[in-house]
Amino acid sequence: MRPKICVAWILASVLWTLVGCQPVQESGGLVFVGVNIVDVNQGQILADYSVVIEGNRIVEVGPSAQVNPPARVQVVDGSGRYLMPGLWDMHTHLFDVDTPGATEVTFPLLVANGVTGVRDTGAMLDLLLYWRDEVESGRVIGPRIIGTGRLVDGLPVVYPLMSTIVQSPDDGRQLVRSLALRGADFVKAYEMLRPEVFMAIVDEAQRRGLPVAAHVPLMVDAGDASDAGVRSFEHLRNIALACSEDAEALRRSRTELIEDGAGRVGKELRSEIHWLQRPLAIAKYDAERCAALLGRLARNNTFQVPTLFVMTAQTQRPDRVNRIQETFRFVPEVDRVAWEKNSTLVDSYGPETESLRVAYKDWLFDLVRQMRDLDVPLLAGSDISVRWIVPGFSLHEELAILVQAGLTPGEALQTATVNPAKYFGHVDQHGAIRPGLLADLVLLDADPLSDIKNTSRIRAVVADGQYFDRESLDRMLDGIAVAVASGDSDRPMRPNDPTTTEDR
């Protein structure tokens, strides 16, 4: 059954497509001539190449001297510019319970920033499937969407409005079967699940061919979750505990806290546990134990989505960075007001709290470097739905902070291109520039392998074969800013509780 959607909402969501932001290629195809191809797999630049596109597929790639463009195609002079695969944001929440109009802002922001694919990690499934169909049919221009339904959580539930509560293994298996039948691409397991319920969910998901993305539950060992077959860990959740020499004692303690907190608000209890135990776990960090854990993650090919921009936001303070503040013009006023309240709240933290957050940031950066060194696969995700996150722009910030943590620009770029393709098993579809792959591409004014910040110097975007030049992208962005400023797009983009910046 399709969700009921008001006419005004549909018009608002597709207006930018039908009026000022149509693709600009002519009929017959598209060819980039003399462009520098960013080979993200090998971390090298292929100079003076031509790329021929027909429909939504790349059909020919080669040195420009060897490629004869077909007749009646639009030719784009790529001299001095760089062509890279379209980017994937691998941790988003596009469709919150109370924000069904978010597509009128989020979709064009993503495309304008070269984000041609997203993995949505918790949404209203019917709504997600509706908009995915709209994008796949070409009726709406937006990113490719891989998604799941509501979060699967235990008690006390962290996010009641966007979660399904499961308290027994049988109920967990039934829920997985339901998600598979309804068309979900994977299962999102959350933090309050009991170990036996979580393991039943993972087992049933494997039977149904559904990957599991997990906030590793508070009562579950991260290594056990990896061995069971979890496909990805979100936010590096629970790894600090697993790397501690006191891991077992801390896990027993948090189990007791959860059992004793049956009547508590789940979000508050979760936050208390994390901020009580993280400093204790890091203080008893065991390098040998952690190396063994990361070895298991690498052998099991368990992908990690660090979301460092979100995880370190209260220390890095993106709300004070001019470059990021400038993107707030694309944010509805209701969000900006909530963000200002959150900034005031963070400003009120004392030096002890700030010291703990800095220590955690440093630990996360070190962990990401270790994961890189031990071949633990990494994915870039910006957690669209959290404060100070502006869709599209936020992924470029995530790539930059991955480099700040120690990755090379090429390694960071892989986390948003080839690694998502490997995660999905879609290396024959996207993540590179070669014949047969989907035409999701970004044309840059500068080399992203020399400076990761160049990923935001976008000259043009190709989304599913449709070409948007810089003028079209600017009209797209200006239209969003005008709508936001006039109040025509005043729906919040995300929940507006100013008391927390917890990831989702």
N, C-alpha and C positions, 0 to 999 in steps of 0.2 A: 504494500500500500504506500502511495506517495504521501508525504506530509502535506498538510494544508498550508498554502503559501499565499499571502495577500498580493494583490496586483501591484500595489505600491512597492512592495519589497522586490518583486521580480524586476520592475522597471528600474528601480535604483541600482540593482545588481548588474543589469546588462546595459545600462545607459552608456557607460564609458566604451563599451564594445561597439554599439550601434552608431554612435555619433562621432566623437573626436579621436578615437583611438583604434581605428581599424588598421589592420596590417597594410603595409605599403608595397608589397611585391606585386609585380604584374603576373598575369596568367602565363603558364608555361614553365615556371620554375625560377630558381635563384642560383647564382653562382658567386662565390667570393674568389677574387683573383688577386694574386700576389700577397696573400696574407701569411702571417707567421702562425703556425699551428702550435698550440700548447699540448704537448704529449705528456699527459699527467701520469701515465703508467711508467714512463722512462724518465720523467723529470727533465725533458729537453725541449728545445724549440726547433721546429722544422720550418726553415725559412723559405719564403717565396713559393707557397703552395696555392693550389686552387681547390675549392670544395664545391661540388655540384649537388644541388638539392632538387628533387622532384617530389611534389606532394609533401608528405611529412617524413621523408626518408633521405638520407645521404646516399647518393648513387655513385659518386666518383670522388676520389681524393688522390692528388698527386702533385709533383712539381709543376709549376705553372707552364713551363715550356712543353710539357707533355700532355696537357689537358686542353682539349678544344671544346669550349662551352657550346652547348646546343643553341640552336636558333630560338629566338623569341623568349629569352629568359632575362630576368633582371640581373644586371651585373653590378656587383658591389666591389669597389676598389678597396682592397685590404692592405695596400702598401703602408708599411710602418705600423700596422696594427696587429693585434693578437687575437686569435680565435680559440676559445676554450669550450669544453662541454658545459651544458647548462648545469646549474648548481641544484643540489638537493638539501633541503632543511629536514633533518631526520628526527626532529622532535618538535611537533607543533600541536596546538589545540585550536583548530580553526572555528569550530562550531560549539561554543559553550551553550549551556542550557538556556541562559537568559540573553544570548546575543546572536539571534539568527540572522541579523542584518549585517554581520561582520564581513560577508563576502563583498559588499559594495566598496569596502576599503582594502581588505586584506588581499584579495585576488590581484587587483592591479598593482598594489605595492610589491607583491612578490615578483610578478612578471617584470615590472620596471627595474627590479634589482637583479634580474638574471636568474631568479629562483624558479626553475621550470618544473620542479617536483618537490613534493612534501610527503612525509610520513606523519599522519595525524594519530597521536597517541592517546586518544580518549575523546569521544564525541557522541552525539546522538546519531546512531548508525543510519537511520532512515534518511536523515537530513544530509549526512555525508554522502550516502550513495546517490541521493538526488543530484547534488552538485557535481559529483564525479561524472555522472551521466551527462550533465549539461556541458561540462568541459570536454569530455571525450567525443561528444556529438558535434562539437564546434559551435554550439549555440552561445556559449559563454567562453571567453578567453581567460584561462587561469592555469595554475600548475597541475601537473599530474598528481593524483591523490592516491596514496596507499593508506588504508585506515582500519581502525577497529571500532568497536562500540564503546559502551561505558566501561569505566575502570572496574575490575573485579577485586573486591576488597572484603575483609572480614570486619569484626567488631572490636572496638568502637570504630566505625567507618570514618575515614578522613574527610572525604568529600561526598556527603550524602546525595546531593542533587545529580552528580555525574557518575555514581557508582552503583553496581549491583552487588549486594551483600551475599556472600556464600559462606556457609558454616559447616558443610559436610563434604567429604570427597565425592559422594554420589551427586550432590547438587552442583559441585564444581564441574564434573564431567558432563552433566546435562546442559549446563550453561555453555560449555565449549561446543557441544553439538549444535546448540541453537545458533551460536554465532557463526558457525560454519555454514549452516543452512541459509542464514540471512545474508551471507555474502561478505562477512568481515574478512580482512586479509591477514589478521593476526589477533592475538589475545594480549591484553594489557593487564598484568597481574600487579596487585598493589600491596601496601606495606603491612596491613593488619591481618593478612591471611595466616591461618594456622599452618604449620609445616606439612601436615598430612593432606590438607586441602590443597595447598599450593602444588605439592608433588603430583596429586591426582589431576590437577588442571594441566600441568606440563605434560604428563603422560598422555592424556586424552587429546591434547592439542597436537602432539606428535602423530598420534593415530590418524588425526583428521588432516594432517599436512599443514597445520597452522603454526607459524613461528610464535614464540612467546617473548614479549618485551616486558621487562620487570623492573619495578622498584623492588629490589630484592627484599622480601618481607623481613620485618624486624627480627623475627624468631627463627630465620633460616640462615644457614651458613652459605656464604657466597660461593665457595668452592663446590658445595653440594648442588647449588642451583645450576652452576655451569655444567657439572657432570650429568645432571638430569636432562640437559638439552636446551636450557634457556638460550634464545638466540641473541638477546642483547640486554645489557644492564643499563639502566637510565641513571644519569647524574652520579655515577660511581658510588651508588648507594650501597652501604654496608661493607665496603671494602676496608675502610679504616678499622672497623671492628675485626674483620678477618685477618688483618695484618698485625694485630696486637697479641702479645704474649698472654694477655688476660682475656682472650676472646670468649672462652667458654664461660667464665665467670660473668662477664658482661652480658652475654646472651641469656644466662639464667636470670640475671637481674632484670633485664628488660622484659622477659617473659612474665615475671612476677608483677612488674609495673602494669603490663597490659591486662593481666588477669584481675588485678586489684582495681583497674580503671574501667571496668565494664560499663559504668554509667557516665564516663567522661566524654567530653567532646573530642572526637578522634584527632582532629587537626592539632588541638592544643597538646594532647598527650604525645603525639608523634614528635612535635617540635621539642617538647621537654626532654624526651628520650635522646633525640639526636644531640642536642646542645649540652646535655648532661654527660653523655658517654663519649662523644667525639674527642674532647680534650683528654679524657682518661685513656682512650684507645691510642691516640697519637703519642701520648707520653710514654706508653709501653710498646712503642713500635718495634717489631721484630723483623729485621731485614731479611733474614733467612726464611722466615715463615711467609713473608710477603712475596719473595721471589718464587717460592714454591707455588703460591696461589696464582701468581701471574703466569707461571708456566702452565698451570692447568687451563687457565683462560685461553692461552695461545693454542694449546693442543686441541681444545674443544671448539676453537674458532668462535668464541663468545665475544661478540662485538660490544664495545663500550662507547657510550654517548656522554661525554663529560659535561656538556652544557656549562662550560667554565664561565661564560659571560654572566649567567644567572647565579651560579654557585659562588662567585666572588663579587657580585654586584655591590653588596653593602660595604665592601672594603675598597674596591676599585672606583666606586661612585660614578657610574656613567652619567647620572643626572647632572653632574658638574662639568661634563666635557662638552665644549661648544659644538663640536661636530655632531654629537648625539642629540644635544638640545635642539639643534636646527631641524631634526627629523620629527620633533614633537608637533610640528605644524600639521602633520598628517594624523594626529591623534584627537579624537573627540574630547570636548571640554570636560565631560564627566570623568574621563580617565586622567586628564592632566591635573584636575583638582585632587583626585585621589593620590596621584603620584606626589604632588606637593606635600600632602599630609604624611605620606610615607617618608619623604626626604626629611621632614621635620622630626619624625619619630627616630630615624636613624641618627640624625644629628644629636639626639639626646642621649645616645648610648655613652656609657662611661668608658674610661681607658681600659679597664679590665676586659670588657666585652670586645672592644676593638682589637685588643691584643690577641684574644682567642680567634677572632675572625681572620686576622692576618696570618696566624700560625696555620690555620686550616687552609687558607689560600696557598701558602708556601708548600704545604704537604700535598695538596692537589696537583700543583705544578710539577713537583718532584715525581708523583705517581704517574702522571701522563708521560713524562720523559722515560720512566722505567718501562711503561707499557710499550712505547715506541721501540725501545731497545730490545725488548723481549718478543716483539712481533705480535702483540695483542692488537687486534684490528680496532681502529677508531673511526667514529662517525661524528660529523658536525651536526649539532642540533641547537637551536636557540631558545626553545621552549616558549614559542609564541603563546601568550596568555598571561605572562607575568609582567610585573611593573618594570618600566623603563625599556621594554622590548617593543620596537616598532617593526612590524613584519617586513621582511626583505632586507632592510638595513641591518637588522640584528644578526643575520647570518654572516655578513661581512665582518661584523664585530667579533663574532665567535671564531672565525678563521684567524683574525688578527691576534686574539688572545691565545689561541693554540700555538701560534708562533712565539708569542711572549713566554709561553710555558716551556718552549724548547724545541718545537717542531720546526723543520725548514719550511719555507713557503710551499715547496712542492709537496711535502708530506701533508701539510694542512689542506692544500687543494684536493689531494686524494680523498680526504675525509668527507668531501661534499660532492665527489664525482664518481671515481672508479669504485671506491669502497661501498657506497650505496648500491651500485650495480652488483657487486659481489654479494652483499647482504641479501638482496632480493633474488639472487640467482639470475640476474638479467644482464649479464655482460654482453649478450648478443643484442641488447636493446639500447643501452645508454651508458654513459660514463667515459666515452672516448669519441674520437672523430675518425670514422672509417666507414667505408661503404656498407650499407645494410642497416646501420643504426638509425635511431630516431633523430630527426633534425631538431634538437634542443641545444642551442648554441648561444654563446655570448661573445660579442666582439668588443675588445678592449683597446684603449688608447696606449697602454703600456704593458710591459711584461710582468705577469703575476709571479713568475718564478724568481724574479729578482727582488720583488717587494710585494708581499701579500696584500697590501693596501691597494694595489693596482686592480684588484678584482672589482672594486667599486667605480673604476674609471670606465664606465660602460658607454660605448658608442652605439651599439645596437643589440637587439635580442631576437633570437629565432625561437619561437615557442610552438612546438608541434608543426614545424614547417612554415609558420607565419612570421613574416619579417617586420620588426618594429624599429625604425631608425630613431636617432636621438631626438628629433623634433617630435615624433609621435610619443616617445616615452615622456618627454617634458610636458606635453599636453595632458597625458595621463596623470602625472603627478600634480600638475597645477589644478586639474579638475578635482582631484581628491582634496587638496588644500582649500579650494574655494568652497566645496560642499561642507567640509568640516567647519570652516570659519563662519559660514552662514547658518550653521545649525541644521542643515539638511541631512547631515549624517551624524546624528547625536546619540546613536545607540552605543553603549560601551563596547569596546573591543575585547574586554576581559573582566573578570570579577573585580570589584572595587573595594575590597576590604583593605584599608591602609595599614593594618596592624601586622602584616606579614608579607614577605617576598618569597615564601617557600616555593620551591619548584613543584611542578606537577607532572 
